[in-house]
């Protein structure tokens, strides 16, 4: 997929002579923060694995559900169950912290265009700004980020309470495609571009990007990179290994989603069509 499809060329200012008559702008319509209808996941009449049942109740991720079950914090029909694969039958009573829990009927899917300096968590002990500051007051259920962007990286971040989808998009076997706009401290040589394209070896093993190219009409220090790896700081480490510093890093594409009509620092709910696309993502 060509990177330039997602790159917006800076608009050149034109000579304003002769001056054109200014038209009164049309009044803006206030956008509603009310989410569009979300895809539903009705409570199934089929048996469900206990860890999936707990994560789908929206209280935690699938991994955390395994920990809660192993710690004996979940009971099924008044019996402590420590097996994540235990099959919950229709009509079973599942209790966590003295309350009955159910798989959620409605999942929330939110896309954020993360600004620089924001932490990809819901809270921070140092009081720094987090993604909760962006969604606060607009999302009334607890959601979790799908993957992470480091504090200085901007761009697309998906948050949801759908544990099953989070697990699928996070698993390396699904090879979720991501496209980044990379700005370097100096021009990238063609030799190094070809070297990255053919694959290089870092401290934690070899890495090969799915695609790399110069951003047209943007200078040789601006690069488009496509990859599916989820390794920590992988883009920055690739260029650092060859003597470059990444001064800006922006994720412009994630699993079929783009930043179109989503300004920096804003969020929006996914459309029903986008949710269906992600649920059928392979």
C-alpha positions as CSV (number, residue, x, y, z in Angstrom):
1,X,0.0,0.0,0.0
2,X,1.6,3.3,-1.1
3,X,2.4,5.6,1.8
4,X,1.7,8.8,-0.1
5,X,-2.0,7.9,-0.1
6,X,-2.0,9.1,3.5
7,X,0.4,12.0,3.2
8,X,-1.1,15.5,2.9
9,X,1.0,17.8,0.9
10,X,1.3,21.2,2.5
11,X,-1.0,23.7,0.9
12,X,0.9,26.5,-0.9
13,X,-0.4,30.0,-0.3
14,X,-1.5,31.8,-3.5
15,X,-1.2,35.4,-4.5
16,X,-4.3,37.1,-3.2
17,X,-4.2,39.9,-6.0
18,X,-6.8,40.8,-7.1
19,X,-8.7,40.4,-3.9
20,X,-11.7,38.2,-4.0
21,X,-14.9,39.0,-2.3
22,X,-15.1,37.2,1.1
23,X,-18.2,35.2,1.6
24,X,-19.7,34.9,5.0
25,X,-19.0,31.4,6.2
26,X,-21.9,29.0,6.7
27,X,-22.8,28.5,10.4
28,X,-21.1,25.5,12.0
29,X,-23.3,22.7,13.2
30,X,-22.4,21.5,16.6
31,X,-21.1,17.9,16.5
32,X,-22.8,15.5,18.9
33,X,-20.6,13.4,21.2
34,X,-23.3,10.8,21.2
35,X,-21.8,7.6,19.8
36,X,-23.4,6.0,16.7
37,X,-25.1,2.7,17.1
38,X,-22.5,0.1,18.1
39,X,-22.2,-3.4,16.8
40,X,-23.8,-5.7,19.4
41,X,-22.6,-8.9,20.8
42,X,-25.6,-10.6,22.4
43,X,-25.1,-12.9,25.3
44,X,-24.6,-16.3,23.6
45,X,-26.8,-19.3,24.4
46,X,-23.6,-21.4,23.8
47,X,-21.1,-22.3,26.5
48,X,-18.2,-19.8,26.8
49,X,-14.7,-20.1,28.2
50,X,-14.5,-18.5,31.6
51,X,-11.6,-16.1,30.7
52,X,-13.5,-14.9,27.6
53,X,-16.7,-14.5,29.7
54,X,-14.8,-12.3,32.3
55,X,-13.0,-10.1,29.7
56,X,-16.2,-9.7,27.7
57,X,-17.9,-8.4,30.9
58,X,-15.7,-5.3,30.4
59,X,-13.8,-5.5,33.8
60,X,-10.4,-6.3,32.4
61,X,-8.4,-7.6,29.4
62,X,-8.2,-11.3,28.6
63,X,-4.7,-11.6,30.1
64,X,-5.9,-10.0,33.3
65,X,-8.9,-12.3,33.4
66,X,-6.5,-15.3,33.4
67,X,-4.8,-13.7,36.5
68,X,-8.1,-13.1,38.3
69,X,-9.2,-16.7,37.7
70,X,-5.9,-18.2,38.8
71,X,-6.0,-16.1,42.0
72,X,-9.5,-17.5,42.8
73,X,-11.3,-14.2,42.5
74,X,-14.0,-15.6,40.2
75,X,-16.8,-18.0,41.3
76,X,-19.2,-19.9,39.1
77,X,-22.3,-21.1,40.8
78,X,-20.7,-20.3,44.2
79,X,-17.7,-22.4,43.4
80,X,-14.2,-21.0,43.0
81,X,-12.9,-21.9,39.5
82,X,-9.2,-21.5,38.7
83,X,-9.3,-22.9,35.2
84,X,-9.5,-20.2,32.4
85,X,-10.9,-22.8,30.0
86,X,-13.8,-23.7,32.2
87,X,-17.0,-23.6,30.1
88,X,-19.6,-21.3,31.5
89,X,-23.0,-22.7,30.7
90,X,-26.1,-20.6,29.9
91,X,-27.8,-19.8,33.2
92,X,-24.6,-20.1,35.3
93,X,-24.0,-17.4,37.9
94,X,-20.5,-15.8,37.6
95,X,-19.4,-13.5,40.5
96,X,-16.6,-11.1,40.8
97,X,-16.1,-8.9,43.9
98,X,-19.5,-9.9,45.3
99,X,-21.4,-8.9,42.1
100,X,-22.8,-10.9,39.2
101,X,-21.1,-10.2,35.9
102,X,-22.3,-10.7,32.3
103,X,-20.7,-10.4,28.9
104,X,-21.5,-7.0,27.6
105,X,-24.1,-6.8,25.0
106,X,-22.7,-3.6,23.6
107,X,-19.0,-2.9,22.9
108,X,-17.5,0.5,22.4
109,X,-14.9,1.2,19.7
110,X,-13.0,4.5,19.8
111,X,-10.3,5.9,17.5
112,X,-8.0,8.5,18.9
113,X,-5.5,10.7,17.0
114,X,-3.0,10.9,19.8
115,X,-1.0,14.1,20.3
116,X,2.6,14.3,21.4
117,X,3.2,14.1,25.1
118,X,0.2,11.9,25.9
119,X,0.6,8.6,27.8
120,X,-1.2,5.5,26.3
121,X,-2.7,4.6,29.7
122,X,-5.9,5.5,31.6
123,X,-3.9,6.9,34.6
124,X,-0.4,8.1,35.4
125,X,1.1,8.3,38.9
126,X,3.2,11.3,37.8
127,X,0.1,13.3,36.8
128,X,1.0,13.4,33.1
129,X,-1.7,13.7,30.5
130,X,-3.2,10.4,29.3
131,X,-5.7,9.2,26.7
132,X,-8.3,9.4,29.5
133,X,-8.1,13.2,29.2
134,X,-9.2,12.8,25.5
135,X,-12.1,10.5,26.0
136,X,-13.3,11.7,29.5
137,X,-16.9,12.6,29.5
138,X,-17.5,11.0,26.1
139,X,-17.0,7.3,26.9
140,X,-18.9,6.1,30.0
141,X,-17.5,2.6,30.2
142,X,-14.0,1.4,30.9
143,X,-12.0,0.8,27.7
144,X,-8.4,-0.3,27.1
145,X,-5.9,0.7,24.4
146,X,-5.2,-1.9,21.7
147,X,-1.4,-1.9,21.7
148,X,0.6,1.2,22.6
149,X,2.2,4.3,21.2
150,X,5.1,5.8,23.2
151,X,4.7,9.3,24.7
152,X,6.4,11.2,21.8
153,X,4.7,9.2,19.0
154,X,1.5,10.7,17.6
155,X,-1.3,9.2,15.5
156,X,-3.9,6.4,15.5
157,X,-4.7,4.5,18.6
158,X,-7.7,2.2,19.0
159,X,-9.4,1.8,22.4
160,X,-12.2,-0.6,23.2
161,X,-13.8,-2.8,25.8
162,X,-13.9,-5.7,23.4
163,X,-11.4,-8.1,24.8
164,X,-11.7,-10.7,22.0
165,X,-11.0,-8.1,19.3
166,X,-8.1,-6.7,21.4
167,X,-6.5,-10.1,21.6
168,X,-6.9,-10.7,17.9
169,X,-5.4,-7.4,16.8
170,X,-2.5,-7.7,19.3
171,X,-1.5,-11.2,18.3
172,X,1.5,-11.3,16.0
173,X,0.0,-14.1,13.8
174,X,-2.6,-11.6,12.4
175,X,0.1,-9.3,11.2
176,X,-1.9,-6.1,11.6
177,X,-0.6,-3.5,9.1
178,X,0.6,-0.1,10.4
179,X,1.9,2.8,8.4
180,X,4.1,5.5,9.9
181,X,5.3,8.9,8.7
182,X,8.9,9.2,10.0
183,X,10.8,12.5,10.2
184,X,14.6,12.1,10.6
185,X,17.2,14.6,11.8
186,X,19.0,14.3,8.4
187,X,18.4,12.9,5.0
188,X,18.2,9.1,4.7
189,X,20.7,7.8,2.2
190,X,19.5,5.4,-0.5
191,X,22.0,2.8,0.7
192,X,20.4,2.8,4.2
193,X,16.9,2.8,2.7
194,X,17.7,-0.3,0.7
195,X,19.4,-1.8,3.7
196,X,16.3,-1.4,5.8
197,X,14.1,-2.7,3.0
198,X,16.2,-5.9,2.8
199,X,16.2,-6.4,6.5
200,X,18.6,-5.5,9.4
201,X,19.4,-7.2,12.7
202,X,18.8,-5.4,16.0
203,X,19.8,-6.5,19.6
204,X,16.6,-8.5,19.9
205,X,16.8,-10.1,16.5
206,X,16.3,-9.5,12.8
207,X,13.6,-7.1,11.5
208,X,12.3,-6.5,8.0
209,X,9.7,-3.9,7.2
210,X,6.8,-4.5,4.8
211,X,7.6,-1.4,2.8
212,X,9.7,1.8,3.0
213,X,9.9,4.8,0.7
214,X,10.7,8.5,0.6
215,X,7.7,10.8,1.0
216,X,7.3,12.5,-2.3
217,X,7.8,16.3,-2.4
218,X,8.6,16.3,1.3
219,X,12.4,16.0,1.5
220,X,14.7,13.0,1.9
221,X,14.5,13.1,5.7
222,X,10.8,12.2,5.6
223,X,10.1,8.5,5.2
224,X,7.0,6.3,5.0
225,X,7.3,2.9,6.7
226,X,4.8,0.0,6.6
227,X,5.2,-2.9,9.0
228,X,3.3,-5.3,11.2
229,X,5.8,-5.9,14.0
230,X,4.7,-4.8,17.5
231,X,8.1,-4.9,19.0
232,X,8.9,-2.0,21.5
233,X,10.1,1.2,19.8
234,X,10.8,-0.7,16.7
235,X,10.7,2.2,14.2
236,X,13.0,4.4,16.3
237,X,15.4,1.6,16.9
238,X,15.7,0.7,13.2
239,X,16.8,4.2,12.3
240,X,18.9,4.7,15.5
241,X,20.9,1.5,14.6
242,X,22.0,3.3,11.4
243,X,22.9,6.6,13.0
244,X,19.7,8.6,12.6
245,X,17.4,10.2,15.2
246,X,13.7,10.1,14.7
247,X,12.5,13.7,15.4
248,X,8.8,13.0,14.7
249,X,6.8,9.7,14.4
250,X,3.2,9.7,13.3
251,X,1.0,6.5,12.8
252,X,-1.3,7.4,9.9
253,X,-2.8,3.9,9.3
254,X,-3.8,1.1,11.5
255,X,-5.7,-2.1,10.6
256,X,-7.6,-0.4,7.8
257,X,-8.3,2.8,9.8
258,X,-7.0,6.2,8.8
259,X,-6.8,9.7,10.3
260,X,-9.2,11.1,7.7
261,X,-11.4,13.9,9.3
262,X,-9.9,13.2,12.7
263,X,-7.8,16.2,14.0
264,X,-4.9,15.7,16.4
265,X,-6.1,15.3,20.0
266,X,-9.6,14.3,19.0
267,X,-11.5,11.0,19.1
268,X,-14.4,9.5,17.3
269,X,-16.5,6.4,17.6
270,X,-16.0,3.8,14.8
271,X,-18.8,3.3,12.3
272,X,-20.7,0.1,12.2
273,X,-19.0,-0.7,8.9
274,X,-15.5,-0.2,10.5
275,X,-16.4,-2.4,13.4
276,X,-17.5,-5.2,11.1
277,X,-14.3,-4.8,9.1
278,X,-12.2,-5.2,12.3
279,X,-14.3,-8.2,13.6
280,X,-13.6,-10.0,10.3
281,X,-10.0,-8.9,10.2
282,X,-7.6,-11.8,9.3
